[in-house]
Amino acid sequence: MLVDAIRAESYRLSKNRTALFWSLLFVPVIGLLISTATFIVAKANEAKLAGRLPPELGLNTSPLDLGAGLVASAAQFANPAVLMFVLIGAATIFAGDYRWETWRLTTARNSRPNLLLGKVVVVVGLTIAATIAVLIGDIASNLVKAMVFKRALTFSLTGDQLADMAWLTLLGWGRIVQFVMLGLLAAVTTRSLLAALFVPLVVGVGQFFLPNLLASMGASPKGWLMPLLTPGMAADLLQAVIQGAPAAALPPQALAKGLLGLGLWTGVPLIGAILWFQRQDLSKE
């Protein structure tokens, strides 16, 4: 049963403290340490740096709005650092049975789709936990900023801001899920942990340069091709729609292009991995 597969994968992940640390804690902790060091150095050199630092650093005594900080943080959830380190835990789950040659033991107790979907559900839960961890880290960073610069704390969150934060959080989480689905497909097709780690990274780097390549070949940035081939651009379109970008700044049907592009890059690897796994010879695993 699927529930049994989910329980088994959850238990195995709970015992893998290394993967949990790198996937959940590393980015928020390192981000908090770097932010704290930056704030302390800026405060110690306040007179020398006055007027040279960006306003968002907070080198002033005005009240610090935690609500606005939450909205700003939600827009940055799916940053490259989060994507890369969440992928460590995801790749460990997806490719673990290939690495330790345990598929022959587990497939005798459950169906193949249930076993693979159990891994997917646990990884989706991991991405949710990673999103929450990043949010907590950003809140802690703002609290440290208030302490260092002696800024009063306020909290204001309008209905529109709350809606923006919810949609941006959902978008960031969806982007993380889309990214790790590439790791799933790579793990199943290659049976390799390293492939599950590096294939999504290579694809991500390639997609960074792809829009310029397509533009040089005559593809219009306002057409359907670019967002369908680059999930990062699709996510950017959705973020612009959520944040209320002017219609003139958006391509036609921006919402549909963004949803379809991100949906394809999430669904196709998932379905492809399930179909490939169904036909895969596991007798040597």
Salt bridges, closest charged atoms under 4 A:
GLU9 OE2 - ARG12 NH1 3.14
GLU9 OE2 - LYS119 NZ 3.01
GLU46 OE1 - LYS43 NZ 3.11
ASP97 OD1 - ARG12 NH2 3.10
ASP97 OD2 - LYS119 NZ 2.61
GLU285 OE2 - ARG191 NH1 2.49
